[in-house]
Amino acid sequence: MKYFFKIEDYLVRGEKALVVSFIGLMIIFSFLQLTLRLLFHSGIVWLDPALRHMVLWTGLTGAVLAARYARHFAMDALVKFLPERLHRPLKIFTDIFTIVVACALFGAARKFIRDEFESGSVAFYIGNMGVQGGWAGMILPAVFLLIAFHTFINMFRHEKTDAISSQL
């Protein structure tokens, strides 16, 4: 399991870097678009759809990080009413349920992306270059696969270790 924890640490670093990069780019691009519109009464045509996709990628990557830190399901209210001895079985049940649902959604997202590439749809244009819908939506299968992976790893993480790492 140490090997999987090490892989997960590298993935989490990459996910955090991706979120920070996208947020920084969204701020810069939004400011640029706003400035161009206010001062020059024009703008960059492809920037608005690109920003929408960046918001999607950022939000979904945040969901992956929430899965890593086991913050994606808020079952605190239910857990408070149950006896202590049922907490661990409930956690295992929710983890298995999350993995099954994430794997099912991964399959659906993979099919969706395959169909996007086959249809040749274009999400937006940057000049004369079209960004295919498949590439713009590639985050969907990746997110569900990563959520399943993080949830699986969390099943083997000790409670004390998880509590310490979630505070960081």
URDAFEN-V107269 format. One record per helix or strand. SS is the DSSP state (alpha for helix, beta for strand). FROM is the first residue (numbers start at 1). TO is the last residue. If there is no record, write none. Layout:
SS FROM TO
SS FROM TO
//
This chain:
alpha 2 40
alpha 47 68
alpha 76 81
alpha 84 119
beta 122 126
beta 129 132
alpha 133 136
alpha 139 154
alpha 159 167
//
